[in-house]
Amino acid sequence: FENTYGHDSENDEDNLHITFDDAGHKMLATMVAYLVVSRVNAAYCRFWEARTLLSHALFSARQFSVNTVIFTNQDLSERANEWRFEMKQGMLELLSASLDALQDEDFHKDRKLKYLESADTRKGYTASITQISHQLQDVIVQQKDYLENPLIIQKELKLHESISDFMTDINELAKISATPYPFPTTQMTRILLFVWMFTLPFALVNNAEDQYSTPVLMFFITYGFFGLEFVAIELDDPFGTDPNDLEMSKLSTQIIDGINRDITDEGSISDSVISFHGGRFRANS
């Protein structure tokens, strides 16, 4: 340190100088910048991974409905309608229960992921997410008791695959939700950031040529570094209902509407679904 709490005897003996040379501060700046940028990058990667997994999960749910219709579009019997209706209701319940759990604040605090194995009775679910998926797979197996022409094993496995893919994505999303950014790294980053930021004016003033440059520099430096830290805080947890969280409700609503368009409330195939007849595609009107 130079001139720390020193007196300028040549100009004014009553002035108290608490500035210091910025050489050490530059080294600390490099460390702080690395920690802050690394934290933002890790938070962004978590956010983008969650968004990708959510897209895959929603796609699997939609594909499940599409395959159910395509594989049974020749069977318009009442029993086939009952089976399609159970398939539709099972997927809608599985989708709603999974997304509700991910957006639940209590779920985020539960590091054991109990919501995957226990029912959330507060929202009217009588079975856990895992149990709902098992029940839906059991409905798939029962297709031979409902359909006039039971599905071949390859088609049945395709339906099971959609459920498996959906549950894999939901479990990965739950893992992200239940695994926060390492606290020691966050703590060290914030401590060093605050120490560096609050001591930075003393280093800048030491070499400042005028009285206006330091406040201007401090504004932009503070805005940049603290802005990045707040960005990392926002991206750390992509689940919930905050403005910057994933729009699960909006995205899932589109998928739910698509499933309801595929299969009516009576279990019959919607007239708007494109079906294959005689080797040609046509839209029923």
C-alpha positions as a printed NumPy array, in Angstrom:
array([[  0.   ,   0.   ,   0.   ],
       [  1.15 ,   3.501,  -0.753],
       [ -0.015,   6.7  ,   0.879],
       [ -2.583,   4.798,   2.923],
       [ -3.747,   7.096,   5.657],
       [ -0.798,   9.279,   4.724],
       [ -0.568,  13.084,   4.694],
       [  0.267,  15.31 ,   1.782],
       [  2.582,  17.759,   3.529],
       [  3.355,  19.7  ,   0.367],
       [ -0.255,  20.725,  -0.43 ],
       [ -2.411,  20.393,   2.613],
       [ -1.347,  18.878,   5.881],
       [ -4.961,  18.468,   6.94 ],
       [ -5.961,  16.222,   3.945],
       [ -6.253,  12.526,   4.791],
       [ -5.393,  10.224,   1.872],
       [ -6.667,   6.65 ,   1.9  ],
       [ -5.841,   5.766,  -1.695],
       [ -3.463,   2.985,  -2.647],
       [ -1.628,   1.706,  -5.67 ],
       [ -3.777,  -0.341,  -8.06 ],
       [ -1.226,  -3.073,  -8.854],
       [ -2.65 ,  -5.554,  -6.342],
       [ -6.169,  -4.537,  -7.209],
       [ -5.603,  -5.511, -10.837],
       [ -4.684,  -9.044,  -9.79 ],
       [ -7.819,  -9.271,  -7.647],
       [ -9.87 ,  -7.931, -10.572],
       [ -8.733, -10.841, -12.729],
       [ -9.864, -13.352, -10.091],
       [-13.211, -11.625,  -9.546],
       [-13.891, -11.413, -13.289],
       [-13.117, -15.114, -13.725],
       [-15.403, -16.149, -10.861],
       [-18.298, -13.942, -11.941],
       [-18.143, -14.944, -15.605],
       [-17.772, -18.634, -14.693],
       [-20.81 , -18.408, -12.444],
       [-22.915, -16.72 , -15.129],
       [-21.81 , -19.284, -17.704],
       [-22.694, -22.186, -15.379],
       [-26.101, -20.641, -14.616],
       [-26.827, -20.116, -18.309],
       [-25.834, -23.707, -19.106],
       [-28.209, -24.953, -16.379],
       [-31.004, -22.774, -17.752],
       [-30.496, -23.91 , -21.338],
       [-30.216, -27.565, -20.303],
       [-33.515, -27.256, -18.425],
       [-35.157, -25.644, -21.455],
       [-33.909, -28.443, -23.728],
       [-35.117, -31.167, -21.366],
       [-38.507, -29.488, -21.05 ],
       [-38.856, -29.404, -24.838],
       [-37.964, -33.092, -25.073],
       [-40.465, -33.993, -22.346],
       [-43.284, -32.057, -24.   ],
       [-42.417, -33.559, -27.374],
       [-42.57 , -37.071, -25.895],
       [-46.017, -36.334, -24.43 ],
       [-47.269, -35.016, -27.746],
       [-45.771, -37.917, -29.683],
       [-47.465, -40.352, -27.303],
       [-50.851, -38.906, -28.241],
       [-50.053, -38.853, -31.96 ],
       [-48.898, -42.482, -31.947],
       [-51.972, -43.552, -30.008],
       [-54.173, -42.09 , -32.744],
       [-52.102, -43.316, -35.691],
       [-51.817, -46.884, -34.382],
       [-55.58 , -47.21 , -33.747],
       [-57.186, -44.99 , -36.391],
       [-58.826, -48.002, -38.07 ],
       [-60.558, -49.105, -34.865],
       [-63.602, -46.907, -34.13 ],
       [-65.321, -49.279, -31.718],
       [-66.59 , -48.211, -28.295],
       [-63.971, -50.3  , -26.513],
       [-61.224, -48.659, -28.572],
       [-62.637, -45.265, -27.629],
       [-62.51 , -46.23 , -23.961],
       [-58.861, -47.249, -24.279],
       [-57.89 , -44.063, -26.123],
       [-59.699, -41.982, -23.5  ],
       [-57.786, -43.7  , -20.687],
       [-54.53 , -43.136, -22.562],
       [-55.364, -39.466, -23.016],
       [-56.375, -38.921, -19.386],
       [-53.307, -40.753, -18.115],
       [-50.914, -38.612, -20.161],
       [-52.673, -35.359, -19.214],
       [-52.49 , -36.269, -15.524],
       [-48.838, -37.286, -15.814],
       [-47.983, -34.061, -17.624],
       [-49.858, -31.833, -15.167],
       [-48.477, -33.561, -12.061],
       [-44.894, -33.368, -13.344],
       [-44.992, -29.679, -14.262],
       [-46.851, -28.729, -11.075],
       [-44.156, -30.432,  -9.018],
       [-41.343, -28.649, -10.86 ],
       [-42.978, -25.26 , -10.265],
       [-43.684, -25.953,  -6.585],
       [-41.402, -24.007,  -4.228],
       [-41.491, -26.843,  -1.68 ],
       [-40.223, -29.212,  -4.363],
       [-37.147, -27.024,  -4.878],
       [-36.303, -27.224,  -1.173],
       [-36.643, -31.015,  -1.09 ],
       [-33.238, -32.454,  -1.951],
       [-34.557, -36.039,  -1.746],
       [-37.041, -35.55 ,  -4.591],
       [-39.868, -37.091,  -2.572],
       [-42.429, -35.545,  -4.918],
       [-41.493, -38.077,  -7.576],
       [-42.498, -40.922,  -5.272],
       [-45.339, -39.418,  -3.206],
       [-48.647, -37.863,  -4.255],
       [-49.209, -34.121,  -3.879],
       [-52.655, -34.27 ,  -2.258],
       [-52.783, -30.47 ,  -1.952],
       [-53.397, -30.248,  -5.706],
       [-55.759, -33.186,  -5.909],
       [-53.373, -35.887,  -7.142],
       [-54.068, -39.336,  -5.726],
       [-50.843, -40.912,  -7.01 ],
       [-47.215, -39.887,  -7.354],
       [-45.605, -39.034, -10.676],
       [-43.904, -42.436, -10.772],
       [-47.156, -44.234,  -9.946],
       [-49.055, -42.342, -12.663],
       [-46.459, -43.38 , -15.236],
       [-46.752, -47.012, -14.123],
       [-50.547, -46.856, -14.375],
       [-50.289, -45.409, -17.867],
       [-47.942, -48.178, -18.954],
       [-50.397, -50.686, -17.539],
       [-53.121, -49.16 , -19.744],
       [-50.841, -49.648, -22.748],
       [-50.421, -53.329, -21.903],
       [-54.207, -53.739, -21.645],
       [-54.69 , -52.644, -25.273],
       [-55.278, -56.245, -26.353],
       [-58.429, -56.31 , -24.179],
       [-59.865, -53.193, -25.837],
       [-58.815, -53.159, -29.465],
       [-60.384, -55.354, -32.13 ],
       [-56.966, -55.674, -33.742],
       [-54.388, -55.579, -30.927],
       [-51.217, -53.616, -31.559],
       [-48.145, -55.515, -32.652],
       [-45.298, -55.564, -30.167],
       [-43.281, -52.906, -32.023],
       [-46.113, -50.376, -31.791],
       [-46.74 , -51.175, -28.148],
       [-43.045, -50.697, -27.391],
       [-43.156, -47.353, -29.195],
       [-45.813, -46.144, -26.765],
       [-43.783, -47.411, -23.81 ],
       [-40.75 , -45.611, -25.213],
       [-42.581, -42.283, -25.185],
       [-43.434, -42.733, -21.497],
       [-39.864, -43.755, -20.709],
       [-38.432, -40.742, -22.547],
       [-40.839, -38.413, -20.757],
       [-39.929, -39.764, -17.313],
       [-36.206, -39.608, -18.107],
       [-36.512, -35.915, -18.969],
       [-38.626, -35.176, -15.88 ],
       [-36.084, -36.911, -13.642],
       [-33.28 , -34.869, -15.211],
       [-35.284, -31.673, -14.667],
       [-35.869, -32.69 , -11.05 ],
       [-32.144, -33.268, -10.642],
       [-31.4  , -29.739, -11.836],
       [-34.056, -28.325,  -9.517],
       [-32.729, -30.227,  -6.5  ],
       [-29.032, -29.536,  -7.161],
       [-28.215, -25.862,  -6.549],
       [-25.034, -24.133,  -7.662],
       [-22.283, -25.037,  -5.124],
       [-22.625, -22.708,  -2.157],
       [-18.867, -22.362,  -1.388],
       [-18.222, -21.087,  -4.92 ],
       [-21.149, -18.671,  -4.723],
       [-20.04 , -17.428,  -1.316],
       [-16.438, -16.867,  -2.386],
       [-17.537, -15.092,  -5.569],
       [-19.79 , -12.666,  -3.713],
       [-17.327, -11.927,  -0.922],
       [-14.505, -11.163,  -3.338],
       [-16.864,  -9.173,  -5.566],
       [-18.057,  -6.967,  -2.708],
       [-14.551,  -6.457,  -1.279],
       [-13.144,  -5.625,  -4.71 ],
       [-16.018,  -3.336,  -5.642],
       [-16.023,  -1.324,  -2.41 ],
       [-12.244,  -0.837,  -2.442],
       [-12.034,  -0.073,  -6.153],
       [-12.64 ,   3.709,  -5.786],
       [ -9.528,   4.052,  -3.621],
       [ -7.406,   2.458,  -6.327],
       [ -8.977,   4.52 ,  -9.11 ],
       [ -8.618,   7.823,  -7.274],
       [ -4.91 ,   7.172,  -6.757],
       [ -4.26 ,   7.501, -10.501],
       [ -7.194,   9.721, -11.475],
       [ -6.337,  12.876, -13.371],
       [ -9.648,  14.612, -12.687],
       [-12.475,  14.354, -10.19 ],
       [-15.134,  13.24 , -12.672],
       [-13.577,  10.137, -14.204],
       [-13.774,   7.956, -11.088],
       [-17.578,   8.25 , -10.513],
       [-18.253,   7.543, -14.19 ],
       [-15.98 ,   4.488, -14.214],
       [-17.461,   3.211, -10.946],
       [-20.988,   3.437, -12.355],
       [-20.26 ,   1.295, -15.394],
       [-18.023,  -1.182, -13.524],
       [-20.62 ,  -1.629, -10.781],
       [-23.406,  -1.975, -13.339],
       [-21.453,  -4.607, -15.257],
       [-20.219,  -6.813, -12.426],
       [-23.266,  -6.615, -10.168],
       [-25.491,  -6.962, -13.242],
       [-23.805, -10.243, -14.16 ],
       [-24.198, -11.491, -10.59 ],
       [-27.917, -10.724, -10.612],
       [-28.253, -12.422, -14.011],
       [-26.678, -15.55 , -12.497],
       [-29.106, -15.385,  -9.571],
       [-32.065, -15.195, -11.974],
       [-30.846, -18.094, -14.118],
       [-29.841, -20.355, -11.214],
       [-33.398, -21.649, -10.774],
       [-35.285, -21.779, -14.093],
       [-38.402, -23.229, -12.466],
       [-41.248, -21.289, -10.919],
       [-43.504, -18.406, -11.912],
       [-41.055, -15.491, -11.985],
       [-40.879, -13.42 , -15.208],
       [-37.514, -14.931, -16.18 ],
       [-38.42 , -18.551, -15.389],
       [-39.315, -21.114, -18.033],
       [-42.855, -20.586, -19.31 ],
       [-44.   , -24.083, -18.397],
       [-47.696, -23.23 , -18.227],
       [-47.703, -21.561, -21.627],
       [-45.724, -24.336, -23.314],
       [-47.681, -27.158, -21.679],
       [-50.999, -25.535, -22.609],
       [-50.119, -25.87 , -26.285],
       [-49.293, -29.563, -25.823],
       [-52.488, -30.187, -23.833],
       [-54.563, -28.471, -26.524],
       [-52.897, -30.672, -29.135],
       [-53.667, -33.846, -27.178],
       [-57.296, -32.755, -26.77 ],
       [-57.489, -32.142, -30.514],
       [-56.169, -35.627, -31.238],
       [-58.572, -37.475, -28.941],
       [-62.006, -36.169, -27.955],
       [-63.549, -36.43 , -24.496],
       [-65.384, -39.545, -25.677],
       [-62.114, -41.192, -26.732],
       [-62.869, -41.011, -30.436],
       [-60.37 , -39.695, -32.955],
       [-60.841, -36.024, -33.77 ],
       [-62.051, -35.157, -37.256],
       [-59.121, -32.766, -37.689],
       [-56.542, -35.544, -37.369],
       [-54.87 , -36.571, -40.599],
       [-55.417, -40.26 , -41.236],
       [-53.967, -42.701, -43.711],
       [-56.336, -44.555, -45.998],
       [-55.438, -46.558, -49.047],
       [-51.849, -45.351, -49.138],
       [-52.799, -41.639, -49.228],
       [-52.986, -38.971, -46.592],
       [-56.148, -36.929, -46.376],
       [-57.734, -34.637, -43.767],
       [-61.17 , -35.652, -42.612],
       [-63.611, -32.791, -42.914]])
